[in-house]
């Protein structure tokens, strides 16, 4: 049996935090749930994570790959 993985630590940029503060409580709740799922299991099926096409990351980690996950489908 594999060892249990520790949750990933998420870091949010200032622009995200500023926009998050402007959201309705129901929207913040959906994002909070998605962030918890992402931290615990980035491959959780309800996140619908997939690699972005024609987008390069701005950080050295992840080999410039960018992945998209959804808090809700509206």
Phi, psi and omega in degrees: 000127181291153178294148179290132179278143176283151178299149175287147176268124181264141177238133182246138178282159182304317182299323176296312183297322177295317180288324178300320181296337181271355183282159174290154179306322180293325178289319177298321179299317179296319179292320178300317180296315180297321179295319177297315179297316180299318180295319183280323185204094182299345180258016180301130186301327183288345178281339181051050182289135175209158181283133178285144179263142176059032178230134177248140177287160180256006179243154183292328182290146175085010177053039178066009176282143177239131179243146181246137174226155184247139173276327176200160177248108181247000000 
